[in-house]
Amino acid sequence: MSLNIGNKSYTKPNSQHEKLQDDFYKYQLDVAAKHRGPYYMVFKEQGIPNGQRADIATLSWASSNWFDIYEIKARREDFLHEIRSEKWVGYTEYCREMVFVTPHDLVTAEEIPDQAGWITQGPRGGFRRRKWGHQDTAFKASYRQIELCLEHMYEHRPHGG
C-alpha cells in the first residue's frame, strides 16, 4: 500500500514481514548465544555480492565455514512471486543453504523447491525446521564465495556510532 504526499510516495511497511523477521533474528541470536558461541554471527538485511539483500544471514566458522541465507515470507503472494521469479536462486551461489522462513500455515512442503530449506513459526511463536534442501542438490558455497560475502559486508558496513 502506497501513500502519495506531494511528489513523494511512501510505502507502508509490511508489519507481518518485519515482525517475522525480527522474531527469527532474535531466535538466531539466541541459538548463537546458547549453542554456537563466538564462532557464529547473525546478520539482518545483509547485502551479498550480486546486489541482492538477504533478510537474515548467518555465518559460522567453528569447524567449517558456512554462510546460510534465510528469506522471510509472511504473505502468500510474496512467497509465490519469489518462487515464480526464481529470485531465491540468486542467493544460492553465495550460501551453503537457502532457507524460507514462513508462518506455519502459509505454504505446503510441496511448494518449497527441493534445493531450499523451510522453517516455520508456529502460532505460539516458536520456530521449527520443516524441510532441509536435498543434500544431493543443495548449493554449497566455496570458501572464495564466503570471502566475497565477507568483503562485501566489510565494504558496506555502517560507519560511525
C-alpha positions in Angstrom: 0.0 0.0 0.0 1.4 3.4 -1.1 0.6 6.8 0.1 1.4 9.8 -2.1 2.1 13.2 -0.5 3.1 15.9 -2.9 5.6 14.3 -5.2 6.8 11.8 -2.7 5.5 8.2 -2.3 5.6 6.4 1.0 5.2 2.7 1.2 3.6 1.2 4.3 5.9 -1.3 5.8 4.8 -4.9 5.8 4.4 -5.3 9.5 3.9 -9.1 9.2 7.2 -9.4 7.4 9.0 -7.1 9.9 7.6 -9.0 12.9 8.6 -12.4 11.5 12.0 -11.1 10.5 12.6 -9.6 14.0 11.4 -12.8 15.7 13.6 -15.0 13.6 16.6 -12.7 14.1 16.2 -12.8 17.8 15.8 -16.6 17.6 19.1 -16.9 15.7 20.8 -14.7 18.2 19.6 -16.9 21.0 20.8 -20.0 19.2 24.2 -18.4 18.7 24.4 -17.4 22.4 23.3 -20.8 23.7 24.8 -23.3 21.3 27.3 -21.9 18.8 29.4 -19.4 20.8 31.6 -16.7 19.3 32.1 -18.5 16.0 28.6 -17.8 14.8 27.3 -14.4 13.6 23.8 -13.3 12.6 23.1 -10.5 10.2 19.9 -8.7 9.3 19.3 -7.2 5.8 22.6 -8.4 4.6 23.7 -7.5 1.1 25.5 -10.1 -1.0 27.9 -9.5 -3.9 25.3 -10.0 -6.7 23.3 -7.0 -5.3 20.6 -9.0 -3.6 19.8 -8.5 0.1 19.2 -11.4 2.4 16.6 -10.9 5.1 18.7 -12.9 7.6 22.1 -14.4 7.1 24.3 -16.5 9.4 28.0 -17.1 9.3 29.8 -19.9 11.2 33.4 -20.7 11.1 33.9 -23.1 14.1 34.5 -26.4 12.4 33.7 -25.5 8.9 32.9 -22.3 7.1 29.3 -21.7 6.1 27.1 -18.9 5.2 23.3 -19.5 5.3 20.6 -17.2 3.9 17.1 -17.0 5.3 14.4 -15.5 3.2 11.4 -14.3 5.2 8.0 -14.6 3.6 5.0 -13.5 5.7 2.5 -13.2 2.8 1.5 -16.0 0.4 1.6 -13.7 -2.6 5.1 -12.6 -1.8 6.2 -16.3 -1.5 4.6 -17.2 -4.8 6.2 -14.2 -6.5 9.6 -15.3 -5.1 9.1 -18.8 -6.5 7.8 -17.8 -9.9 10.5 -15.1 -10.4 13.2 -17.5 -9.1 14.8 -14.6 -7.2 15.7 -17.1 -4.5 18.1 -18.9 -6.9 20.3 -15.8 -6.9 21.2 -16.4 -3.3 22.3 -19.9 -3.8 25.7 -19.1 -5.4 26.8 -17.5 -2.1 25.4 -19.8 0.6 25.6 -23.3 2.0 21.8 -23.3 2.4 19.0 -21.0 1.3 16.0 -21.4 3.7 12.5 -19.9 3.5 11.0 -18.8 6.8 7.2 -18.6 6.9 4.3 -18.7 9.2 3.3 -22.3 9.8 0.1 -22.2 7.6 1.4 -20.1 4.7 2.6 -22.7 2.3 3.0 -26.5 2.0 6.2 -28.6 1.8 5.4 -29.4 -1.8 5.6 -25.7 -2.7 9.2 -25.3 -1.3 11.8 -26.0 -4.0 13.8 -29.2 -3.5 17.1 -27.2 -3.2 15.7 -24.9 -0.4 15.1 -25.5 3.3 12.0 -24.4 5.2 11.5 -23.2 8.7 8.1 -22.2 10.1 6.9 -20.1 13.0 4.1 -21.7 14.9 1.1 -20.0 16.4 2.9 -19.6 19.8 6.0 -18.0 18.2 8.4 -21.0 18.2 10.4 -22.0 15.1 10.6 -25.4 13.7 12.7 -26.9 10.8 10.2 -28.4 8.4 12.4 -29.3 5.5 16.1 -29.5 4.6 17.2 -28.9 1.0 18.1 -32.2 -0.7 21.8 -32.9 0.1 22.5 -34.0 -3.5 21.1 -30.8 -4.9 21.7 -28.3 -2.1 24.1 -25.5 -3.0 27.4 -25.3 -1.3 29.3 -22.1 -1.3 33.0 -22.3 -1.9 35.5 -20.7 0.6 36.1 -18.0 -2.0 32.4 -17.2 -2.3 32.2 -16.8 1.5 35.3 -14.5 1.3 33.4 -12.4 -1.3 30.4 -12.1 1.1 32.7 -11.0 3.9 34.5 -8.5 1.7 31.1 -7.1 0.6 29.9 -6.9 4.2 33.1 -5.1 5.2 32.8 -2.6 2.3 29.2 -1.9 3.1 29.3 -1.8 6.9 27.7 1.1 8.7 30.1 3.8 9.7 30.2 5.7 13.0 28.4 5.1 16.3 
